[in-house]
Amino acid sequence: MAETILSQGVGYGIILGFGALFALGMWYLSILLARFQNEVQGSEMFMTAKRSVKTGLVASAVVSSWTIAATLLTSSTWCYEYGVSGAYFYGAGATVQIFVFAVAAMELKRRAPGAHTFLELARIRYGKAGHITFITYSTIYAIINCVNILVGGSAVFTALTGMNVVAGVWLLPVGVVIYTLTGGIKATILTDYSHTVVIYAMVLAGLFIVYTRSDILGSPDVVYDRLRAAAKIAPVPGNAGGEYLTMHSQDGVLLGVVFWCAVFGTTIDVQLFQKAITADPSATLPGYMIGGLSWFSIPFCLATTFGLAARAMQGLPEMHTITTKDITQGLAMPYAAQALMGTGGAVFVLLMIFMACTAGFSADIVSVAAVFTYDVYGAYINPAASGVKLLRMSHLAVVIWSVCMAIIATGITHTTIGVNYLVTCMGIFTSCAVWPFYSTTLWERQNKTAVIVAPIAGSLTAIACWLGSTHALYGTVSIATTSNIIPLIIGNGVSLISGALYSIICTFAFGADDFDWNRLKTEIHIADDSDVKGLTSEQAAQEKSHELLTPQQDLDLRRGKVKAMAIAAVLCPVFVILWPMPMYGTNYIFSRGFFKFWVALTFLWAFGAAFTITIMPLVQGRKTIKLFFTTMIFGKTPPQTAALEGVNVGGEGGEDFDYRSNRPEGEKHSRADEQAV
């Protein structure tokens, strides 16, 4: 390992200090919301945020959920290895899935407005066996994702500070667990927003430093010249002319295919569906679409900045010589930032990685807790559980899951498996469940046999093809050989396709179903939180009202699904074919002028995404924010049902509310109302 420029104390200080900062911040915010907005943390608030999150926060939550350590590390490492194509194909390969997923999310909101988890639909549609199959596959992905977050994050802290990698694995989740227990999914969404704002600020700072301020590089012209020189010293096999400044990269496009197939497997993660459940019906479509377009800027811009900078600086005394192990662990970006900014660059990267890891881990643990609470405990152990018991079970699940993930990640750190390996092979195990999952809300014909047979048979087929092709091509099966591109394409591609084929075959071979969608509305109910301390009857009734959509909401969601399908049909070919393929097919090598345009495009995309994600939640939530602070400072009484953000807090006429009774001022309230509060 290269000599670190930061002490271990810095690494421990960032993890513990910022972890404590967010934990204390959410704890204090929960107290303020309880006191000044009468917000009670029942099971519904903990798991669904009362289904009221608006577009801006949905978009930031999507960005944050998609931005894990691998997003920052792997994308930059691909760019270091393959040039500009690595940055593009990573971003595009993981963006189109968000557009497609939005269609399923719209139908989830419309068909089961009272759902707490997506898996509740599987229990109603397919019975216990199908339900358990879905739980198993969603849990498999959650394990891979959480372990990936901890392994990738701790590796960066170890590389830059020398702190113990196992200590990093165990300390990263501590603050996350505390603030999640304090504020539930709302805490996750609010920290998603704050973390995403910080990450965008750092992406923009990196762009300015590399292309305008750095003494080592400092301009697109210098970067261009050094990349052309690097291609003569270490040409890229399969790239046009061996250059880094070309979209014609055989390995780059093949990795894009691998990633495209693998990332579809991530959409079975319940935390993505959980974001849809927490969203206001009108916010679901724009939230996911804006989130997808904004997220693309992070790997695209960050990798184009630090991945290219790492390659351009190879051989300079300021730059660490990147080894095969460094590539496996995705450390091109940290070492580039360290070379460009010294101590500040190392701290810069650690903060960014900390933000990405904690936001992603928090999203997963609160969603896994929802599955345990509603799909295991509430479904099979104690169906009559009260709101208090459900809340306790969710808290217990958060703690147990975090400990288990730290144990597994500790074991992984003692192997040669890194974040790149986990990212590229995860689809082999999970993509086979994509079609059965999506069909649960989109295809009423899929039967019970299909949802059990298709994922299992798909996994076995994909694993057999992956390992078999590895042995046939390389004569041995190991971590190194199974991570080669061709076996990964075969394994991930077979998994995605076979899951769909097995589902269709089983459906028509064993008799297509004709599911009555109305059952999802009549058999999935809002939890009874009436025994939760401080929750009034008005608040409980308001929670219960979310079980049914208004006719207008149903119509909007129907139209939204059509719009989502149309947008996906346009954007997916743009990202996958129309943008990259003309440059790939013509073997085009960037001219100096075109490279400057490419850099300018990264600036524009990063600025647009950062502005949207930062400003939109503040604009949409301005009334609630104003009410919160005026209540806290001047004692103005708020409504009990004030939502997370952007909700009309004063009725259509903006009238003031009586805190004790949730009635407009001047309207009498009863003694019972006062006692309830």
C-alpha positions as CSV (number, residue, x, y, z in Angstrom):
1,M,0.0,0.0,0.0
2,A,1.2,3.5,-0.7
3,E,2.1,5.7,2.2
4,T,-0.9,7.6,3.3
5,I,-1.0,11.3,3.7
6,L,-3.7,11.3,6.3
7,S,-3.5,9.8,9.8
8,Q,-5.8,7.1,11.0
9,G,-7.2,9.7,13.4
10,V,-8.6,11.6,10.4
11,G,-10.4,8.5,9.1
12,Y,-11.9,7.6,12.5
13,G,-12.7,11.3,13.1
14,I,-14.7,11.6,9.8
15,I,-16.6,8.4,10.3
16,L,-17.4,8.9,14.0
17,G,-17.7,12.7,13.9
18,F,-20.0,13.0,10.9
19,G,-21.9,9.9,12.0
20,A,-22.5,11.6,15.3
21,L,-23.4,14.9,13.6
22,F,-26.1,13.3,11.5
23,A,-27.4,11.1,14.3
24,L,-27.7,14.1,16.7
25,G,-29.1,16.3,14.0
26,M,-31.9,13.9,13.2
27,W,-32.6,13.2,16.8
28,Y,-32.9,16.9,17.5
29,L,-35.0,17.5,14.3
30,S,-37.4,14.7,15.4
31,I,-37.8,16.5,18.7
32,L,-38.5,19.8,17.0
33,L,-41.0,18.2,14.6
34,A,-42.8,16.5,17.4
35,R,-43.0,19.7,19.4
36,F,-43.7,22.3,16.7
37,Q,-45.5,20.2,14.1
38,N,-47.0,17.6,16.3
39,E,-45.4,14.9,14.2
40,V,-45.7,11.5,15.9
41,Q,-43.4,8.6,14.9
42,G,-45.8,5.7,14.5
43,S,-45.2,2.7,12.3
44,E,-46.8,4.5,9.3
45,M,-44.5,7.5,9.6
46,F,-41.5,5.3,10.3
47,M,-42.0,3.2,7.1
48,T,-43.9,5.4,4.6
49,A,-43.6,9.0,5.7
50,K,-47.4,9.2,5.3
51,R,-46.9,8.8,1.5
52,S,-46.6,12.5,1.1
53,V,-43.0,13.1,-0.3
54,K,-43.0,15.5,-3.2
55,T,-41.1,15.5,-6.5
56,G,-37.8,17.2,-5.3
57,L,-37.2,14.9,-2.4
58,V,-38.2,11.8,-4.4
59,A,-35.7,12.8,-7.1
60,S,-32.9,13.4,-4.5
61,A,-33.8,10.1,-2.9
62,V,-33.5,8.3,-6.2
63,V,-30.1,9.9,-6.8
64,S,-28.9,9.0,-3.4
65,S,-30.1,5.4,-3.6
66,W,-28.3,5.0,-6.9
67,T,-25.1,6.7,-5.6
68,I,-23.2,4.1,-3.6
69,A,-19.5,3.7,-3.1
70,A,-19.3,1.8,-6.4
71,T,-20.9,4.6,-8.3
72,L,-18.0,6.9,-7.3
73,L,-15.2,4.3,-7.4
74,T,-16.0,1.9,-10.2
75,S,-17.1,4.6,-12.7
76,S,-13.8,6.5,-12.2
77,T,-11.8,3.2,-12.4
78,W,-13.5,2.3,-15.7
79,C,-12.6,5.7,-17.1
80,Y,-9.0,5.3,-16.0
81,E,-8.8,1.9,-17.8
82,Y,-10.8,2.6,-20.9
83,G,-11.0,6.3,-21.3
84,V,-14.1,8.4,-21.9
85,S,-16.2,5.4,-22.9
86,G,-15.8,3.9,-19.4
87,A,-17.4,7.0,-17.8
88,Y,-20.2,7.1,-20.3
89,F,-21.1,3.4,-20.5
90,Y,-21.2,3.2,-16.7
91,G,-23.6,6.1,-16.4
92,A,-25.8,5.1,-19.3
93,G,-25.7,1.4,-18.3
94,A,-27.3,2.3,-14.9
95,T,-29.6,5.1,-15.9
96,V,-32.1,3.5,-18.3
97,Q,-33.2,1.1,-15.6
98,I,-34.6,4.1,-13.6
99,F,-36.8,5.1,-16.5
100,V,-38.1,1.6,-17.0
101,F,-38.6,1.1,-13.2
102,A,-40.8,4.2,-13.1
103,V,-43.5,2.4,-15.0
104,A,-43.7,-0.3,-12.4
105,A,-43.6,2.3,-9.6
106,M,-46.6,4.1,-11.1
107,E,-48.6,0.9,-11.1
108,L,-47.6,0.1,-7.6
109,K,-49.0,3.5,-6.4
110,R,-52.2,3.0,-8.4
111,R,-53.0,-0.6,-7.7
112,A,-52.0,-0.8,-4.0
113,P,-52.1,2.7,-2.5
114,G,-52.1,1.3,1.1
115,A,-49.0,-0.9,0.6
116,H,-46.0,-0.7,3.0
117,T,-43.7,-2.8,0.9
118,F,-43.8,-4.1,-2.7
119,L,-43.7,-7.6,-1.4
120,E,-47.1,-7.3,0.2
121,L,-48.5,-7.5,-3.3
122,A,-46.7,-10.8,-3.9
123,R,-48.4,-12.3,-0.8
124,I,-51.8,-11.4,-2.1
125,R,-51.2,-12.5,-5.7
126,Y,-49.1,-15.6,-5.2
127,G,-49.6,-16.9,-1.7
128,K,-47.0,-17.9,0.8
129,A,-44.6,-19.7,-1.5
130,G,-44.4,-16.9,-4.1
131,H,-44.1,-14.4,-1.3
132,I,-41.2,-16.2,0.3
133,T,-39.5,-16.5,-3.1
134,F,-39.7,-12.7,-3.6
135,I,-38.5,-12.0,-0.1
136,T,-35.5,-14.3,-0.7
137,Y,-34.4,-12.6,-3.9
138,S,-34.9,-9.1,-2.6
139,T,-32.9,-10.0,0.5
140,I,-30.1,-11.5,-1.6
141,Y,-29.8,-8.2,-3.5
142,A,-29.9,-6.2,-0.3
143,I,-27.1,-8.3,1.2
144,I,-24.9,-7.8,-1.9
145,N,-25.6,-4.0,-1.9
146,C,-25.1,-3.4,1.8
147,V,-21.9,-5.5,1.8
148,N,-20.7,-3.7,-1.3
149,I,-21.3,-0.3,0.4
150,L,-19.3,-1.3,3.6
151,V,-16.5,-3.0,1.7
152,G,-16.0,-0.2,-0.8
153,G,-16.3,2.6,1.7
154,S,-13.9,1.0,4.2
155,A,-11.3,0.2,1.4
156,V,-11.1,3.9,0.6
157,F,-10.7,5.0,4.2
158,T,-8.0,2.3,4.6
159,A,-6.2,3.4,1.4
160,L,-6.1,7.1,2.4
161,T,-5.7,7.0,6.2
162,G,-4.3,3.5,7.0
163,M,-7.2,2.9,9.4
164,N,-8.1,-0.7,10.0
165,V,-10.4,-1.9,7.2
166,V,-12.5,-4.0,9.6
167,A,-12.9,-1.0,11.9
168,G,-14.3,0.9,8.9
169,V,-16.8,-1.9,8.2
170,W,-18.2,-1.7,11.7
171,L,-18.1,2.0,12.3
172,L,-19.7,3.2,9.0
173,P,-23.1,1.9,10.0
174,V,-23.2,3.2,13.6
175,G,-24.4,6.7,12.9
176,V,-26.7,5.4,10.2
177,V,-28.4,3.1,12.6
178,I,-28.9,5.8,15.1
179,Y,-30.5,8.4,12.9
180,T,-32.6,5.7,11.1
181,L,-33.9,4.5,14.5
182,T,-34.7,8.1,15.4
183,G,-36.5,9.2,12.2
184,G,-37.3,6.2,10.1
185,I,-37.6,6.6,6.3
186,K,-38.1,10.3,6.7
187,A,-34.7,10.6,8.3
188,T,-33.4,8.5,5.4
189,I,-35.0,10.9,2.8
190,L,-33.8,14.0,4.5
191,T,-30.3,12.7,4.9
192,D,-30.5,11.6,1.3
193,Y,-31.1,15.2,0.3
194,S,-28.3,16.6,2.4
195,H,-25.8,14.0,1.3
196,T,-26.7,14.4,-2.3
197,V,-26.3,18.2,-2.1
198,V,-22.8,17.7,-0.6
199,I,-21.9,15.1,-3.3
200,Y,-22.9,17.5,-6.1
201,A,-20.9,20.3,-4.5
202,M,-17.9,18.1,-4.5
203,V,-18.5,16.9,-8.1
204,L,-18.5,20.6,-9.2
205,A,-15.5,21.4,-7.1
206,G,-13.6,18.5,-8.7
207,L,-14.5,19.7,-12.2
208,F,-13.2,23.2,-11.5
209,I,-10.0,22.0,-9.9
210,V,-9.1,19.5,-12.6
211,Y,-10.0,21.7,-15.6
212,T,-9.3,25.2,-14.4
213,R,-7.3,25.5,-11.1
214,S,-4.9,22.6,-10.7
215,D,-1.1,23.3,-11.0
216,I,-0.6,19.8,-12.4
217,L,-3.4,19.8,-15.0
218,G,-5.5,22.9,-14.9
219,S,-7.1,23.0,-18.4
220,P,-8.7,20.8,-21.0
221,D,-5.8,21.4,-23.3
222,V,-3.3,19.9,-20.8
223,V,-5.5,17.0,-20.0
224,Y,-6.0,16.3,-23.7
225,D,-2.2,16.4,-24.4
226,R,-1.4,14.1,-21.5
227,L,-4.1,11.6,-22.5
228,R,-2.8,11.4,-26.1
229,A,0.7,10.9,-24.7
230,A,-0.6,8.2,-22.3
231,A,-2.1,6.3,-25.2
232,K,1.3,6.0,-26.8
233,I,2.9,4.7,-23.5
234,A,0.0,2.4,-22.4
235,P,-2.4,2.0,-25.3
236,V,-5.8,0.5,-24.6
237,P,-6.4,-2.9,-26.3
238,G,-9.6,-2.7,-28.3
239,N,-9.8,1.0,-28.3
240,A,-9.6,2.9,-31.6
241,G,-5.9,3.7,-32.0
242,G,-5.4,2.6,-28.4
243,E,-6.6,6.0,-27.4
244,Y,-8.4,7.0,-24.2
245,L,-10.3,9.8,-26.0
246,T,-12.7,7.6,-28.1
247,M,-16.0,6.0,-27.6
248,H,-14.9,3.0,-29.8
249,S,-13.8,0.8,-26.9
250,Q,-14.6,-2.9,-27.2
251,D,-14.1,-3.7,-23.5
252,G,-15.8,-0.4,-22.6
253,V,-19.0,-1.2,-24.5
254,L,-18.9,-4.9,-23.4
255,L,-18.7,-3.7,-19.7
256,G,-21.6,-1.4,-20.5
257,V,-23.6,-4.4,-21.6
258,V,-22.5,-6.3,-18.4
259,F,-23.5,-3.3,-16.3
260,W,-26.8,-2.8,-18.2
261,C,-27.9,-6.4,-17.4
262,A,-26.5,-6.4,-13.9
263,V,-28.1,-3.2,-12.8
264,F,-31.5,-4.4,-13.9
265,G,-31.1,-6.8,-11.1
266,T,-30.8,-3.9,-8.6
267,T,-34.4,-2.9,-9.4
268,I,-35.7,-5.8,-7.4
269,D,-34.3,-4.0,-4.3
270,V,-37.3,-3.1,-2.1
271,Q,-35.8,0.2,-1.2
272,L,-36.5,1.5,-4.7
273,F,-40.1,0.5,-4.4
274,Q,-40.1,2.0,-0.9
275,K,-39.3,5.4,-2.4
276,A,-42.4,5.0,-4.7
277,I,-44.5,4.1,-1.7
278,T,-43.4,7.2,0.3
279,A,-44.1,9.5,-2.7
280,D,-47.1,11.6,-3.2
281,P,-49.0,10.1,-6.2
282,S,-48.4,13.2,-8.3
283,A,-44.7,13.1,-7.5
284,T,-43.9,9.6,-8.5
285,L,-43.3,10.0,-12.3
286,P,-41.4,13.4,-12.3
287,G,-39.5,12.3,-9.2
288,Y,-38.1,9.2,-10.9
289,M,-37.5,10.8,-14.2
290,I,-35.7,13.9,-12.8
291,G,-33.8,11.6,-10.4
292,G,-32.6,9.4,-13.3
293,L,-31.4,12.3,-15.4
294,S,-29.7,13.9,-12.5
295,W,-28.0,10.7,-11.3
296,F,-26.4,10.2,-14.7
297,S,-24.3,13.3,-14.1
298,I,-22.6,11.8,-11.1
299,P,-20.7,8.9,-12.7
300,F,-20.5,10.7,-16.0
301,C,-19.0,13.9,-14.7
302,L,-17.1,12.5,-11.8
303,A,-15.4,9.8,-13.8
304,T,-14.7,12.2,-16.7
305,T,-12.9,14.3,-14.2
306,F,-11.0,12.0,-11.9
307,G,-10.8,8.9,-14.0
308,L,-9.2,10.9,-16.9
309,A,-7.1,12.9,-14.4
310,A,-5.7,9.7,-12.9
311,R,-4.6,8.4,-16.3
312,A,-3.2,11.8,-17.4
313,M,-1.1,12.0,-14.2
314,Q,0.4,8.4,-14.4
315,G,4.1,8.7,-14.2
316,L,4.2,12.0,-12.5
317,P,5.9,12.1,-9.1
318,E,2.7,13.5,-7.5
319,M,0.6,10.5,-8.6
320,H,0.5,7.1,-7.0
321,T,1.2,4.3,-9.5
322,I,-2.1,2.5,-9.7
323,T,-1.8,-1.3,-9.3
324,T,-4.1,-4.2,-10.3
325,K,-5.2,-4.4,-6.7
326,D,-6.0,-0.7,-6.7
327,I,-8.2,-1.2,-9.8
328,T,-10.0,-4.1,-8.1
329,Q,-10.8,-1.9,-5.1
330,G,-11.8,1.1,-7.4
331,L,-9.1,3.5,-6.0
332,A,-8.4,5.6,-9.1
333,M,-10.5,8.5,-8.0
334,P,-9.0,8.7,-4.4
335,Y,-5.5,8.7,-5.7
336,A,-6.2,11.2,-8.4
337,A,-7.8,13.6,-5.8
338,Q,-4.9,13.1,-3.5
339,A,-2.4,14.0,-6.2
340,L,-4.4,17.1,-7.3
341,M,-5.3,18.5,-4.0
342,G,-3.0,16.9,-1.4
343,T,-4.4,16.6,2.0
344,G,-7.6,18.4,1.0
345,G,-8.2,16.0,-1.8
346,A,-8.0,13.0,0.5
347,V,-10.4,14.6,2.9
348,F,-12.6,15.6,-0.1
349,V,-12.8,12.0,-1.2
350,L,-13.4,10.6,2.3
351,L,-16.3,12.9,2.8
352,M,-17.9,12.1,-0.5
353,I,-17.5,8.3,0.1
354,F,-18.9,8.7,3.6
355,M,-22.0,10.5,2.3
356,A,-22.6,7.9,-0.5
357,C,-22.1,5.0,1.9
358,T,-24.3,6.2,4.7
359,A,-27.1,7.4,2.5
360,G,-27.2,4.1,0.5
361,F,-26.9,1.9,3.7
362,S,-29.7,3.9,5.4
363,A,-32.1,3.4,2.5
364,D,-31.5,-0.3,2.5
365,I,-31.8,-1.0,6.2
366,V,-35.1,0.9,6.6
367,S,-36.5,-1.0,3.6
368,V,-35.3,-4.3,4.9
369,A,-36.9,-3.4,8.3
370,A,-40.2,-2.8,6.5
371,V,-40.0,-6.2,4.9
372,F,-39.3,-7.9,8.2
373,T,-42.0,-5.9,10.0
374,Y,-44.9,-6.3,7.5
375,D,-43.9,-9.3,5.3
376,V,-42.5,-11.6,8.0
377,Y,-43.6,-10.5,11.5
378,G,-47.0,-8.9,10.5
379,A,-47.8,-11.5,7.8
380,Y,-46.9,-14.8,9.6
381,I,-45.9,-14.2,13.2
382,N,-48.4,-11.7,14.6
383,P,-51.0,-10.5,12.0
384,A,-52.9,-8.6,14.6
385,A,-49.8,-6.6,15.8
386,S,-50.5,-3.1,17.0
387,G,-48.7,0.0,15.7
388,V,-46.4,0.0,18.8
389,K,-45.3,-3.7,18.2
390,L,-44.7,-3.1,14.5
391,L,-42.5,-0.1,15.4
392,R,-40.5,-2.1,17.9
393,M,-40.0,-4.9,15.4
394,S,-38.8,-2.4,12.8
395,H,-36.3,-1.0,15.2
396,L,-35.0,-4.5,16.1
397,A,-34.7,-5.3,12.4
398,V,-32.6,-2.2,11.7
399,V,-30.1,-3.2,14.4
400,I,-29.9,-7.0,13.6
401,W,-29.5,-6.4,9.8
402,S,-26.7,-3.9,10.3
403,V,-24.8,-6.3,12.6
404,C,-25.2,-9.1,10.1
405,M,-24.0,-7.0,7.2
406,A,-21.0,-5.9,9.1
407,I,-20.1,-9.6,9.8
408,I,-20.4,-10.6,6.2
409,A,-18.5,-7.5,5.0
410,T,-15.7,-8.4,7.5
411,G,-15.3,-11.8,5.9
412,I,-15.3,-10.3,2.4
413,T,-12.4,-7.9,3.3
414,H,-10.2,-10.9,3.9
415,T,-10.6,-12.0,0.3
416,T,-9.6,-10.6,-3.0
417,I,-13.2,-9.6,-3.8
418,G,-13.6,-5.8,-4.3
419,V,-16.4,-3.5,-5.3
420,N,-15.9,-3.9,-9.0
421,Y,-16.4,-7.7,-8.7
422,L,-19.6,-7.3,-6.6
423,V,-21.0,-4.7,-9.0
424,T,-20.5,-6.7,-12.2
425,C,-21.6,-10.2,-10.9
426,M,-24.6,-9.3,-8.8
427,G,-27.0,-9.4,-11.8
428,I,-26.1,-13.1,-12.3
429,F,-27.9,-13.8,-9.0
430,T,-30.7,-11.3,-9.1
431,S,-31.6,-10.2,-12.7
432,C,-33.6,-13.4,-13.2
433,A,-36.2,-12.0,-10.8
434,V,-36.7,-8.8,-12.7
435,W,-39.4,-10.0,-15.0
436,P,-41.4,-11.8,-12.2
437,F,-41.1,-8.7,-10.0
438,Y,-42.2,-6.2,-12.7
439,S,-45.1,-8.5,-13.9
440,T,-46.5,-8.4,-10.4
441,T,-47.8,-4.9,-11.0
442,L,-47.9,-4.9,-14.9
443,W,-49.1,-8.3,-16.0
444,E,-52.2,-10.0,-14.5
445,R,-51.6,-13.2,-16.4
446,Q,-48.4,-14.3,-14.5
447,N,-49.3,-17.3,-12.3
448,K,-48.0,-18.7,-9.0
449,T,-45.8,-21.4,-10.6
450,A,-44.0,-18.8,-12.7
451,V,-42.9,-16.6,-9.8
452,I,-41.4,-19.6,-8.0
453,V,-39.8,-21.5,-10.9
454,A,-38.6,-18.6,-13.0
455,P,-36.2,-16.9,-10.5
456,I,-34.8,-20.2,-9.2
457,A,-34.4,-21.8,-12.6
458,G,-33.0,-18.5,-13.9
459,S,-30.4,-18.3,-11.2
460,L,-29.3,-21.9,-11.7
461,T,-29.1,-21.4,-15.4
462,A,-27.1,-18.2,-15.2
463,I,-24.6,-19.5,-12.6
464,A,-24.1,-22.6,-14.7
465,C,-23.5,-20.5,-17.8
466,W,-21.2,-18.1,-16.0
467,L,-19.0,-20.7,-14.4
468,G,-19.1,-23.1,-17.4
469,S,-18.0,-20.4,-19.8
470,T,-15.3,-19.3,-17.5
471,H,-13.9,-22.8,-17.3
472,A,-14.2,-23.3,-21.1
473,L,-12.4,-20.1,-21.9
474,Y,-9.8,-20.0,-19.2
475,G,-9.4,-23.5,-17.9
476,T,-10.0,-22.6,-14.3
477,V,-12.6,-21.0,-12.1
478,S,-11.4,-18.3,-9.7
479,I,-12.2,-14.7,-8.7
480,A,-9.9,-13.5,-11.4
481,T,-11.3,-15.6,-14.3
482,T,-14.9,-15.2,-13.3
483,S,-14.5,-11.4,-13.4
484,N,-13.5,-11.4,-17.1
485,I,-15.8,-9.6,-19.4
486,I,-17.1,-12.5,-21.6
487,P,-18.2,-14.8,-18.7
488,L,-19.9,-11.8,-17.0
489,I,-21.8,-10.9,-20.2
490,I,-23.0,-14.5,-20.5
491,G,-23.9,-14.8,-16.8
492,N,-25.7,-11.5,-16.5
493,G,-27.4,-11.7,-19.9
494,V,-28.6,-15.3,-19.3
495,S,-30.0,-14.3,-15.9
496,L,-32.0,-11.4,-17.3
497,I,-33.4,-13.2,-20.3
498,S,-34.0,-16.6,-18.7
499,G,-36.1,-15.2,-15.9
500,A,-38.5,-13.7,-18.4
501,L,-38.5,-16.8,-20.6
502,Y,-39.2,-19.2,-17.7
503,S,-41.9,-16.9,-16.4
504,I,-43.7,-16.8,-19.8
505,I,-43.3,-20.5,-20.4
506,C,-44.6,-21.5,-16.9
507,T,-47.5,-19.0,-17.1
508,F,-48.9,-20.5,-20.3
509,A,-47.8,-24.1,-19.6
510,F,-49.6,-24.3,-16.3
511,G,-52.5,-21.9,-17.0
512,A,-52.4,-18.2,-17.2
513,D,-53.9,-16.3,-14.2
514,D,-56.5,-13.6,-14.4
515,F,-55.7,-11.7,-11.2
516,D,-58.3,-9.2,-9.9
517,W,-56.3,-6.0,-9.2
518,N,-59.0,-4.8,-6.8
519,R,-57.8,-7.4,-4.2
520,L,-54.7,-5.3,-3.6
521,K,-56.9,-2.4,-2.5
522,T,-59.2,-4.5,-0.3
523,E,-56.7,-6.8,1.3
524,I,-53.8,-4.4,2.0
525,H,-54.5,-2.0,4.9
526,I,-52.9,0.9,6.7
527,A,-51.5,-0.2,10.1
528,D,-53.5,0.7,13.2
529,D,-51.3,3.2,15.0
530,S,-54.0,4.2,17.5
531,D,-52.0,2.8,20.4
532,V,-48.9,5.0,19.6
533,K,-48.4,7.6,22.3
534,G,-49.3,11.1,21.1
535,L,-51.2,10.1,18.0
536,T,-54.6,11.7,17.9
537,S,-57.7,10.2,16.3
538,E,-57.5,12.9,13.5
539,Q,-54.0,11.8,12.6
540,A,-55.0,8.2,12.6
541,A,-57.9,8.9,10.3
542,Q,-55.6,10.9,8.0
543,E,-53.2,8.0,7.8
544,K,-56.1,5.6,7.0
545,S,-57.3,7.9,4.2
546,H,-54.3,6.8,2.1
547,E,-55.7,3.3,1.6
548,L,-57.8,4.7,-1.3
549,L,-57.0,7.0,-4.1
550,T,-59.3,9.7,-5.3
551,P,-60.7,9.3,-8.8
552,Q,-58.5,12.2,-9.9
553,Q,-55.4,10.5,-8.4
554,D,-56.2,7.3,-10.1
555,L,-56.6,9.0,-13.4
556,D,-53.4,10.9,-13.0
557,L,-51.5,7.7,-12.2
558,R,-53.0,6.0,-15.3
559,R,-51.9,8.9,-17.5
560,G,-48.5,8.9,-15.7
561,K,-47.9,5.3,-16.6
562,V,-48.5,6.1,-20.2
563,K,-46.1,9.1,-20.0
564,A,-43.5,7.0,-18.2
565,M,-43.7,4.3,-21.0
566,A,-43.3,7.0,-23.6
567,I,-40.4,8.7,-21.9
568,A,-38.6,5.4,-21.3
569,A,-39.2,4.5,-25.0
570,V,-37.5,7.7,-26.0
571,L,-34.7,8.1,-23.5
572,C,-33.5,4.4,-23.4
573,P,-32.5,4.4,-27.1
574,V,-31.0,7.9,-26.8
575,F,-28.7,6.8,-24.0
576,V,-27.9,3.3,-25.3
577,I,-27.8,3.8,-29.1
578,L,-28.2,7.4,-30.5
579,W,-25.6,9.1,-28.4
580,P,-22.7,6.6,-28.2
581,M,-23.1,4.3,-31.2
582,P,-22.3,6.8,-34.1
583,M,-19.0,7.6,-32.4
584,Y,-18.3,3.9,-31.7
585,G,-19.1,2.9,-35.3
586,T,-16.9,5.5,-36.9
587,N,-13.9,4.8,-34.7
588,Y,-13.9,8.5,-33.9
589,I,-11.0,9.9,-31.8
590,F,-11.8,13.1,-30.0
591,S,-10.2,16.2,-31.5
592,R,-9.0,18.9,-29.2
593,G,-12.1,21.0,-29.9
594,F,-14.5,18.1,-29.4
595,F,-12.9,17.2,-26.1
596,K,-13.4,20.8,-24.9
597,F,-17.1,20.4,-25.9
598,W,-17.2,17.1,-24.0
599,V,-15.8,18.8,-20.9
600,A,-18.3,21.7,-21.2
601,L,-21.1,19.2,-21.5
602,T,-20.1,17.6,-18.2
603,F,-20.0,21.0,-16.6
604,L,-23.5,21.9,-17.9
605,W,-25.0,18.5,-16.9
606,A,-23.5,18.7,-13.4
607,F,-24.7,22.3,-12.8
608,G,-28.2,21.5,-14.1
609,A,-28.5,18.4,-11.9
610,A,-27.0,20.1,-8.8
611,F,-29.3,23.1,-9.2
612,T,-32.4,20.9,-9.7
613,I,-31.7,18.6,-6.8
614,T,-30.8,21.4,-4.4
615,I,-33.4,24.0,-5.2
616,M,-36.5,22.0,-6.1
617,P,-37.1,20.5,-2.6
618,L,-36.7,23.9,-1.0
619,V,-39.1,25.5,-3.4
620,Q,-41.7,22.8,-3.1
621,G,-41.4,22.7,0.7
622,R,-41.2,26.5,1.2
623,K,-44.6,26.7,3.0
624,T,-43.8,23.9,5.4
625,I,-40.3,25.2,6.0
626,K,-41.7,28.7,6.7
627,L,-44.4,27.3,9.0
628,F,-41.9,25.2,10.9
629,F,-39.6,28.1,11.6
630,T,-42.3,30.6,12.4
631,T,-43.9,28.1,14.7
632,M,-40.6,27.4,16.4
633,I,-39.6,31.1,16.7
634,F,-42.9,32.9,17.2
635,G,-45.1,30.2,18.6
636,K,-47.6,30.1,15.7
637,T,-49.6,26.9,15.9
638,P,-49.2,24.3,13.1
639,P,-51.6,21.6,11.7
640,Q,-51.1,18.2,13.1
641,T,-51.1,16.7,9.6
642,A,-48.3,18.8,8.2
643,A,-46.5,16.5,5.8
644,L,-42.9,15.9,5.1
645,E,-42.6,18.7,2.6
646,G,-44.4,20.7,0.0
647,V,-47.9,19.9,1.2
648,N,-50.6,22.6,1.5
649,V,-50.3,23.4,5.1
650,G,-53.1,25.8,5.4
651,G,-56.0,24.5,3.4
652,E,-56.9,26.0,0.1
653,G,-57.3,29.3,1.6
654,G,-54.1,29.2,3.6
655,E,-55.9,29.6,6.9
656,D,-54.1,29.1,10.2
657,F,-54.7,26.0,12.3
658,D,-55.2,25.3,15.9
659,Y,-52.3,22.9,17.0
660,R,-54.5,21.1,19.6
661,S,-57.4,20.2,17.4
662,N,-56.2,20.4,13.8
663,R,-59.1,22.8,13.1
664,P,-58.9,26.3,11.7
665,E,-58.5,28.9,14.4
666,G,-61.7,30.1,15.9
667,E,-63.4,26.7,15.5
668,K,-64.1,25.2,18.9
669,H,-62.3,22.1,20.0
670,S,-63.2,19.6,22.7
671,R,-61.6,18.8,26.0
672,A,-60.9,15.3,24.6
673,D,-58.9,16.9,21.8
674,E,-56.6,18.6,24.4
675,Q,-56.2,15.4,26.4
676,A,-55.4,13.5,23.2
677,V,-52.5,15.8,22.5
